[in-house]
Amino acid sequence: MYRTLFEYSLKYGYDEAAGGFYDSGLFNQPADRLTKIWWVEAEGLVSSLYMYRLTANPQYLTVFEQTYDYIEKNIVDWQYGEWHSSVTTRGTAQGDKANTWKAGYHSGRAMIECLEILKRWKD
């Protein structure tokens, strides 16, 4: 089931050129909302690393690395802190970094979970 769901996300919602996952789209069609949202990227990061750990398929590790690179270069606000809410197809960060719907939950939990997976992997 996990593989099927993740493969669906890769097929319809993953940006192979720049890394990261698009916002959303209609069922069984390529994503049509191409903005990248902080929580989608965070969850894509964790799930791709879990998929690699469960299957040892190097494609999942590549997705993890490309998504991490995208987050590091485009989502994280290195000047003022926190993650940008979203990034447009032109690479413009937009939206509030803090509001009632955006909290450090997804980004913080993603980093903690990824660190835990990587630590266990080393053992």
N, C-alpha and C positions, 0 to 999 in steps of 0.2 A: 504494500500500500504506500509506504513512504517513497519508494523509488518511483512509483507511478505518479504520485502527486508532485514530486520534485521535477520529474521529467516534463510534466505538463507546464510547470512554471518556466523551465528552461526553454521549452518550445515556443511558448506564447508571450513570455514576459521578460526574458533576459536580454540585456544589451550586450551582445557578443563583441561589439567594436570597442566600447568604453568601459564595460563592466557595470555591474549593478542591475537592479530590477526596476522595471517600469511600474507606474502606479496601478493601472488596471486596464481591463478591456472586457469585451463580451465573451461569453462562453465559446470555446473552441475557435477563437479567432485571435490574431496577433493583438497585443495591447494597443489601444488607441489613445490612452492617456499616458503620455510619455514622460511626464514630470517624474522625478525620482523623489520619493518621500522618505524621511529619516527612518521611520519605523519599519518600512518595507525593506530598506537596505540592512537594518540591524537584524531583522528576522532572516533575511536571505543569507547573511553572514553566518549566523549560527546554524541554520539548516544545512548549508553547503558543507560546513565542517563536520557536522554530525553524519551526513551522507558519506563523506570520505572515510570517516572512522568506521562506519558500519560496513562499507562495501570495498574499500581500498581502490575504488575507481579513480584514477588520476584526474578525470574530467571534473570531479567535484572539488578536488583540491585547487584546480585552476580557477573554478568559479569563486571559491573562497578568496583566493589571492587577488583576483581581478576586482571583486566586490570590495575587499578591504582597501585596495589601492584607490578605487573610486571614492570611497568614504573619506579616506585620508586626504585626498586632493580636493574634493568638492563639497563634502557635507560638513566636516569639522571646521569650526571657526577658530583657527589658530590664534587670531589676534585678540578676540574678546571671550573665547571659551564657548563651550556647549556645541551642539550640532545644529546646523541650519534646518529649518523645517522642511524645505524642499529645494530642488534645483531644477530649473527649466531645461528644455532641450538645447538651449543656447549656452547653458552653463551658468546661468544667473541664479544665485542664492536668493530665496525669497521667504516670506512668512515670518511669524514670530518664533523666537527661539524658546519662549516660555509662554504658555497660556493654560487654560483649564484642560485642554485636550493633549497638550504636549508636555510630557514630563521626562525626566531622566530614566524612566523605567526601561524602555526598549533599548536605548543606547547603552546605558549602564549595565543592564542585565546581559546584553549581547557580549560586551567586553568581558564580563566576569565568566560567563559560560564558555566563551572561546578560550580564555586562559585556563579554565579547569580542564577542558578537553585536551588542550595541548600539554598540560602538566601530566595528566594521566597517560597520555600517549608516550611521553618520554619514559615513564616508569616501566 
